[in-house]
Amino acid sequence: MVFDKNAPSFQIFSPIRTKTMRVKQVGKIHRIVIVLNPLGVQQFYRNLDFTKHILRYNFFSEIEIQQIFCETDPNVIANLLDDFLLKRYKMYQQEIVSKSIACVFTNLTSFSVESLADDLNICRRHLNRTFKTHLGLSIKQFHCIALFRKAMEKKISTPFEVNWTSLAYDLNFSDQSHLNKVFKKFALVSPNEFFKKGTVLGNQGLFWHIHTF
């Protein structure tokens, strides 16, 4: 993204990702990020494929965007966004996906796709197909991402040096090597390398690697 003061707003939707997102910004950019829970965006917008990146869609009107970016107070901006989204709110329910998400987070270290499928009285293939249709990835991938984020949260919230071996066993990884493989899969580097140059921005658990060019 390159700064141009005369350019119109650029609105992007990014689905749940299985790899780190890399963004190159050139120049001064005023940016607002809205983080939604799984199935959150479906509560406000319909008839879009939320399993892929959406680059050409006005989630907010230009008038709404101007109102948002005229403000500098985060609380005022948050209230405006709440108002604009509430105008679009229409409850969307998907029982299989919702119950699956709840099961993953409730049983994070002991989750089993087979057990979940049995509890829902559906086959594993139908479970994965339904999950992928709505979120763009399998239930197993979602669970792996949830474990990865939990490892991040524990590291970020711990004021002293983390023992990666202990953390691996706390989260039911087979060993530290397994944890390292998960980090390399999602972040492309080892846990130590990942946290060495990163920083937390905001209060939604977003961890950024910011480089100057």
Secondary structure, DSSP 4 states (H G I P E B T S, - for coil): -B--TTSPP---B----SS------BS----------TT-GGGT--SS-TTS-B-S--SS-HHHHHHHHT---HHHHHHHHHHHHHHH------HHHHHHHHHHHHTTTT--HHHHHHHHTS-HHHHHHHHHHHHSS-HHHHHHHHHHHHHHHHHHH-SS---HHHHHHHTT-SSHHHHHHHHHHHHSS-HHHHHHS-EEETTTTEEE-----
